[in-house]
């Protein structure tokens, strides 16, 4: 009989692409994941992983086995949901994927509340961009995603997922003190031509939003610097190296070298929680979503 833990390890490698990333997601060491895969290879008498340059690839047999593993994990999830539902209390492990500024500005209090109020619930958070986290939920790699999308750049929701809106985060234009726009009451997007921009890298939700917004206003953005962390973007603005559009959540206090200016209309992004429809009855999901929504006003009010 195939061992479910070994199948889970193979499935994690298929989803995350590397043994190291799979180990992080599962809370194991890379060595432990490698051992699980090696045992599964002996158990099935099949080669599952092959070297490909500096990385690895799953063989055709491994791909098929990973699909079977996902089906088995869905059955196990349904059994766990039923048991937890009968108990009526959040329990077990809950894997949560969350984007960076929510991981900093919202999740610490949420995780602390859940740990204090529900000691039988073991929540494990990973910081992952929304482009990836929603797919990870759909594929069963994580249980819940805290994601965001922008007003003009919505993220599609795959079939089989349910969601709840957590709140709306506003965004400001950050400029160096003394910049031509620093004393403006409000700035329209048509006034932003010719600026050097500090942005997140291509492929992220924030970068895509910035490009769409400025092009819609008739400007081709000049991206001078790229930084994933909003605090790094703030530091670059403070040094006079460009301007940036930065959300308020998790941003913290701005240094005196940086001015926040209101854009008209004000850009906003919607925070939402997403989970698989099959797990919707699980108390761990419903309580985590409830806690996210309860903590949101406090997180949104901190600037």
C-alpha positions in Angstrom: 0.0 0.0 0.0 1.3 3.4 -0.9 2.2 5.7 2.0 0.1 8.9 2.0 2.9 10.9 3.5 5.3 10.0 0.7 2.6 10.8 -1.9 2.1 14.2 -0.2 5.8 14.9 -0.5 5.8 14.0 -4.2 2.7 16.2 -4.7 4.4 19.1 -3.0 7.5 18.7 -5.3 5.2 18.7 -8.3 3.4 21.9 -7.2 6.4 23.9 -5.9 9.0 22.7 -8.4 11.9 22.0 -6.1 12.6 19.8 -3.1 13.6 22.9 -1.1 10.4 24.7 -1.8 8.4 21.6 -1.1 10.2 21.1 2.2 9.4 24.7 3.2 5.7 24.2 2.3 5.5 21.0 4.3 7.5 22.2 7.3 10.1 19.5 6.7 13.8 19.6 5.9 14.9 19.1 2.2 16.6 15.9 3.4 13.4 14.5 4.8 11.5 15.2 1.6 14.3 13.6 -0.4 14.1 10.5 1.8 10.3 10.3 1.4 10.7 10.4 -2.4 13.5 7.8 -2.4 11.3 5.5 -0.3 8.4 6.0 -2.7 10.6 5.1 -5.6 11.6 1.9 -3.9 8.0 1.2 -3.0 6.8 1.7 -6.6 10.0 0.4 -8.3 9.8 3.5 -10.4 12.1 6.5 -11.1 10.2 9.6 -10.0 12.7 12.4 -10.2 15.4 13.1 -12.8 18.2 15.6 -12.8 17.7 18.5 -15.2 20.6 20.9 -15.2 20.8 22.3 -11.7 17.2 21.3 -11.0 14.9 18.3 -11.2 12.0 17.2 -13.3 9.2 14.7 -12.5 9.0 11.7 -14.8 5.8 10.9 -16.6 5.1 8.2 -14.0 5.7 10.7 -11.2 3.3 13.2 -12.8 0.6 10.6 -12.9 1.3 9.6 -9.3 1.1 13.2 -8.2 -2.3 13.5 -9.8 -3.4 10.4 -7.9 -1.9 11.9 -4.7 -4.0 15.1 -5.2 -7.2 13.0 -5.5 -6.3 11.0 -2.4 -5.6 14.2 -0.5 -9.0 15.6 -1.5 -10.6 12.5 0.0 -8.6 12.8 3.2 -9.5 16.5 3.3 -13.2 15.7 3.1 -12.8 13.2 6.0 -11.0 15.8 8.1 -13.6 18.4 7.3 -16.4 16.1 8.5 -14.5 15.2 11.8 -13.7 18.9 12.5 -17.3 19.9 11.7 -18.6 17.3 14.1 -16.3 18.6 16.9 -17.4 22.2 16.1 -13.9 23.5 17.0 -11.0 24.6 14.7 -8.3 22.0 14.9 -5.5 20.5 12.9 -3.0 22.1 10.5 -4.0 25.0 8.3 -1.6 26.2 5.6 -2.1 29.8 4.7 -0.4 31.7 1.8 -0.3 35.5 2.2 1.2 38.3 0.2 4.0 40.4 1.8 2.3 43.5 3.1 -0.6 41.6 4.6 1.9 39.2 6.2 3.5 42.2 7.8 0.5 44.5 8.5 -2.4 42.1 9.2 -1.4 38.5 9.8 0.7 38.8 13.0 -2.4 39.8 15.1 -4.6 37.3 13.3 -2.1 34.4 13.9 -1.7 35.5 17.6 -5.5 35.6 18.1 -6.0 32.1 16.6 -3.2 30.6 18.6 -4.6 32.1 21.8 -8.2 31.2 21.2 -7.8 27.9 19.4 -4.8 26.0 20.8 -5.8 22.8 18.8 -5.4 24.8 15.5 -1.9 24.8 14.0 -1.7 27.7 11.4 1.3 27.7 9.2 1.8 30.9 7.0 3.9 31.3 3.9 4.6 34.6 2.1 3.6 34.1 -1.5 2.5 36.6 -4.3 -1.2 36.4 -5.2 -0.4 35.3 -8.7 0.9 32.0 -7.2 -1.1 31.6 -4.0 -4.5 31.3 -5.6 -3.3 28.5 -7.8 -1.7 26.8 -4.8 -5.1 26.7 -3.1 -6.8 25.3 -6.2 -4.2 22.5 -6.4 -4.5 21.6 -2.8 -1.0 22.8 -1.8 -2.3 25.3 0.8 -5.7 25.6 2.5 -6.3 29.3 2.4 -4.9 32.3 0.5 -5.0 35.9 1.6 -4.6 37.6 -1.8 -5.4 41.0 -3.4 -6.2 42.5 -6.7 -6.5 46.1 -7.9 -9.5 48.0 -9.1 -8.4 47.9 -12.7 -6.6 44.6 -12.7 -8.7 41.9 -11.1 -7.3 38.4 -10.5 -9.4 35.5 -11.9 -10.7 33.0 -9.5 -10.4 29.4 -10.6 -13.4 27.1 -10.5 -13.9 25.2 -7.2 -12.8 28.1 -5.0 -14.9 30.2 -2.6 -13.9 33.6 -1.3 -14.7 36.4 1.1 -13.8 40.0 0.9 -11.6 41.1 3.9 -11.4 44.8 3.2 -10.2 47.6 0.8 -6.6 49.0 1.0 -5.9 52.5 -0.3 -2.8 53.5 -2.1 -0.8 56.8 -2.1 1.7 58.4 -4.4 5.0 58.7 -2.6 7.4 61.4 -3.7 10.6 62.9 -2.3 10.2 65.9 -0.1 10.6 69.0 -2.3 9.4 67.2 -5.4 7.2 69.2 -7.7 4.1 67.3 -6.5 4.9 67.1 -2.8 2.7 70.0 -1.8 -0.3 69.1 -4.0 -3.6 68.4 -2.4 -4.3 65.8 -5.1 -2.7 64.7 -8.3 -4.4 63.3 -11.3 -2.9 60.4 -13.2 -2.5 62.5 -16.3 0.0 64.7 -14.4 2.5 61.8 -13.9 4.3 61.8 -17.2 8.0 62.0 -17.4 8.7 60.6 -13.9 11.2 58.0 -12.9 9.3 55.2 -11.1 10.2 52.7 -8.4 8.1 49.5 -8.8 7.8 45.9 -7.9 9.3 43.5 -10.5 7.3 42.4 -13.6 4.9 39.6 -13.0 3.7 40.9 -9.7 0.2 42.3 -9.2 1.4 45.7 -8.2 3.7 46.0 -11.2 1.0 45.0 -13.6 -1.4 47.5 -12.0 1.1 50.4 -12.3 1.8 49.7 -16.0 -1.9 49.5 -16.8 -2.8 52.6 -14.9 -0.1 54.8 -16.4 -0.6 53.6 -19.9 -4.4 54.2 -19.6 -3.5 57.8 -18.7 -1.3 58.1 -21.8 2.1 57.6 -20.3 4.7 54.9 -20.9 6.3 54.3 -17.5 10.0 54.7 -17.0 10.8 52.0 -14.4 14.1 53.2 -12.9 14.3 50.7 -10.0 12.6 47.5 -9.0 12.2 46.3 -5.4 9.8 43.7 -4.0 9.5 45.1 -0.5 7.5 48.3 -0.1 9.8 49.5 2.6 12.7 49.3 0.1 10.7 51.3 -2.3 10.1 53.9 0.4 13.8 54.1 1.1 14.6 54.6 -2.6 12.0 57.4 -2.7 13.6 59.0 0.4 16.9 59.0 -1.4 15.4 61.0 -4.3 15.7 58.2 -6.8 12.1 58.2 -8.1 8.4 58.1 -7.1 6.3 55.1 -6.2 2.7 54.1 -5.7 2.6 52.2 -2.4 -0.4 50.7 -0.6 -1.0 51.7 3.0 -1.3 48.3 4.6 1.9 47.3 6.4 3.7 50.4 5.1 4.5 51.9 8.5 5.4 55.5 9.2 7.1 57.4 6.4 10.4 59.1 6.9 10.5 63.0 6.7 12.2 62.7 3.3 9.0 61.2 1.8 5.7 62.9 1.2 2.4 61.0 0.6 0.2 62.6 -2.0 -3.4 61.6 -2.7 -4.2 60.5 -6.2 -7.5 61.4 -7.8 -9.2 59.0 -8.2 -7.6 57.1 -5.2 -6.2 53.7 -6.3 -7.4 50.8 -4.2 -6.9 47.1 -3.9 -9.3 44.5 -2.5 -8.1 42.0 0.0 -9.8 38.6 -0.1 -9.5 35.2 1.4 -9.9 32.1 -0.9 -10.3 28.4 -0.1 -11.5 25.3 -1.8 -15.3 24.8 -1.8 -14.8 21.3 -0.3 -13.3 22.8 2.8 -15.9 25.6 3.2 -17.5 23.8 6.2 -14.3 23.4 8.1 -14.3 25.4 11.3 -10.6 26.3 10.9 -11.5 28.1 7.6 -14.5 29.9 8.9 -12.8 31.0 12.1 -9.7 32.2 10.3 -11.8 34.2 7.8 -13.8 35.7 10.7 -10.6 36.7 12.5 -9.2 38.3 9.3 -12.3 40.4 8.9 -12.4 41.3 12.5 -8.8 42.5 12.6 -8.9 44.3 9.3 -10.2 47.7 10.5 -7.3 47.9 13.0 -4.8 47.0 10.3 -6.3 49.4 7.8 -6.3 52.2 10.3 -2.5 52.0 11.0 -0.6 54.4 8.7 
